[in-house]
């Protein structure tokens, strides 16, 4: 029996998939909707792979827009070929009626659809690269302003120098120091190096 399927992708847990879900619920049974919350850089996505295993020749796959399928030019082309040629499903891109393999099956229709697919695949990858470049530029600008990324560094305890002196006199172990300070051994030795470079502890 021919089935309708829907595929939804958002790039992160924070992104809202509501618009895609709304479009799918109008066309696809709930149990046939598959969603990944992952980057579109490749097709190594669990729900996408699970869906592809279920697809059979003659089935119809809905996606809202080509960039929801992916954002890598070559891989979009390859997956489109796998879906439409190797498996034999029809694909309907809801936001782009020209990309509906049920329509325009003659030579001219196929040519136009292939051309549109190439253009939109290029645009999808180009936008991904632009997003990544803007992120890198934003991070670089933030670092130039002194913004620090990652976990905030723990403050060095006020009696750290005293504890280090006691450790050098073998009155206390590194394990006891890290327990008291709530830091790792690696952090202890890094702080020790910094302290010695500042001249706060004799060698």
C-alpha positions in Angstrom: 0.0 0.0 0.0 1.3 3.5 -0.9 2.1 5.6 2.1 2.6 9.3 2.7 5.6 10.3 4.8 6.9 13.5 6.2 10.4 14.6 7.2 11.2 17.5 9.6 14.6 18.8 10.5 15.6 21.6 12.8 19.3 22.4 13.5 19.1 22.4 17.3 16.9 21.6 20.3 16.1 25.3 20.7 14.6 25.8 17.2 10.9 25.6 16.7 9.5 22.9 14.4 5.9 24.1 14.7 5.6 25.4 11.1 6.9 22.1 9.7 4.7 20.0 11.9 1.6 22.0 10.9 2.3 21.4 7.2 2.9 17.7 7.8 -0.2 17.1 9.9 -2.3 18.3 7.0 -0.8 15.7 4.7 0.8 12.8 6.6 -0.4 10.4 9.3 1.2 11.2 12.7 3.1 7.9 12.8 4.7 8.6 9.5 6.3 11.9 10.5 10.0 11.7 11.3 12.0 14.5 12.9 15.7 15.1 13.6 17.1 18.0 15.6 20.5 18.0 14.0 22.6 20.0 11.6 22.0 19.6 7.9 25.7 19.2 7.0 25.2 15.5 6.2 22.6 12.8 6.3 24.0 10.9 9.3 20.7 11.4 11.2 18.9 8.6 13.0 15.3 9.5 12.2 16.1 10.2 8.6 17.8 6.8 8.2 14.9 5.1 10.0 12.5 6.7 7.6 14.4 5.8 4.5 14.3 2.1 5.6 10.5 2.3 5.6 10.1 3.9 2.2 8.9 1.8 -0.7 8.5 2.5 -4.4 5.4 4.7 -5.0 5.4 6.2 -1.5 5.2 10.0 -1.3 7.7 12.0 0.9 6.8 15.6 2.0 9.4 18.1 3.2 8.6 21.7 3.8 11.7 23.2 2.0 14.8 21.8 0.5 17.1 23.1 3.3 15.1 21.0 5.7 16.3 18.0 3.7 19.9 19.1 4.1 22.5 21.9 3.6 25.2 20.2 1.7 24.9 20.7 -2.1 26.4 17.3 -3.2 24.7 15.3 -0.6 21.3 16.8 -1.3 21.7 15.8 -5.0 22.8 12.3 -4.0 19.9 11.8 -1.6 17.4 13.1 -4.1 18.7 10.5 -6.6 18.5 7.7 -3.9 15.0 8.6 -3.0 13.6 9.1 -6.5 15.6 6.8 -8.6 16.9 3.9 -6.4 13.9 3.7 -4.0 11.4 5.1 -6.4 9.4 7.4 -4.1 7.9 10.7 -5.1 9.1 13.8 -3.3 7.1 17.0 -2.7 8.8 20.1 -1.5 5.8 22.0 -0.1 7.3 25.5 -0.3 8.5 24.9 -3.9 5.8 23.4 -6.1 8.2 23.0 -9.0 9.9 20.3 -6.8 7.1 17.8 -6.9 8.1 14.7 -8.8 4.4 13.8 -9.4 4.2 16.8 -11.7 6.0 17.5 -15.0 7.2 14.0 -15.8 8.1 14.9 -19.4 11.6 15.9 -20.4 11.0 19.6 -20.0 9.4 19.1 -16.5 12.3 16.9 -15.4 14.9 19.4 -16.7 13.2 22.3 -14.8 12.9 20.3 -11.6 16.6 19.2 -11.8 17.6 22.8 -12.4 15.6 24.2 -9.5 16.9 21.4 -7.2 20.5 22.4 -8.1 19.9 26.1 -7.5 18.1 25.5 -4.1 20.8 23.0 -3.0 23.4 25.6 -3.8 21.5 28.2 -1.8 21.0 25.9 1.1 24.7 25.1 1.4 25.7 28.7 0.8 23.4 29.9 3.6 24.9 27.2 6.0 28.4 28.5 5.1 27.3 32.1 5.7 25.8 31.2 9.1 29.1 29.4 10.1 31.2 32.4 9.0 29.0 34.8 10.9 29.3 32.7 14.0 33.1 32.5 13.6 33.3 36.3 13.1 31.0 36.9 16.1 33.2 34.7 18.3 36.3 36.4 17.1 34.8 39.8 17.8 33.7 38.7 21.2 37.1 37.4 22.1 38.7 40.6 20.9 36.4 42.4 23.5 37.6 40.1 26.2 34.6 37.8 26.3 35.6 34.3 27.6 33.9 31.2 26.4 33.4 27.9 28.2 32.8 27.3 31.9 33.7 30.2 34.1 37.0 29.7 35.9 36.9 28.9 39.6 38.4 31.5 41.8 41.7 30.6 43.4 41.1 30.2 47.1 42.6 33.0 49.3 44.8 30.5 51.1 46.0 28.8 48.0 49.6 30.1 48.5 49.6 28.8 52.1 48.3 25.4 50.9 51.0 25.3 48.2 53.7 26.1 50.7 52.4 23.3 53.0 52.4 20.9 50.0 56.0 21.9 49.2 57.0 21.2 52.8 55.2 17.8 52.4 52.7 18.7 55.2 49.7 18.2 52.9 49.0 16.1 49.7 47.7 17.3 46.4 44.6 15.2 47.0 43.9 17.1 50.2 44.4 20.5 48.4 42.1 19.7 45.5 39.4 18.5 47.9 39.6 21.6 50.0 39.6 23.9 46.9 37.1 22.0 44.9 39.4 21.8 41.8 40.9 19.1 39.7 44.6 18.1 39.9 45.1 19.5 36.5 43.7 22.8 37.6 45.9 22.7 40.7 49.1 22.3 38.7 48.0 25.0 36.2 47.4 27.4 39.0 50.7 26.5 40.6 52.5 27.3 37.3 50.7 30.6 37.0 51.6 31.4 40.6 55.2 30.6 40.1 55.4 32.7 36.9 53.9 35.6 38.9 56.5 35.1 41.6 54.0 34.3 44.2 55.6 31.0 45.3 59.3 30.2 45.5 60.5 27.4 43.3 
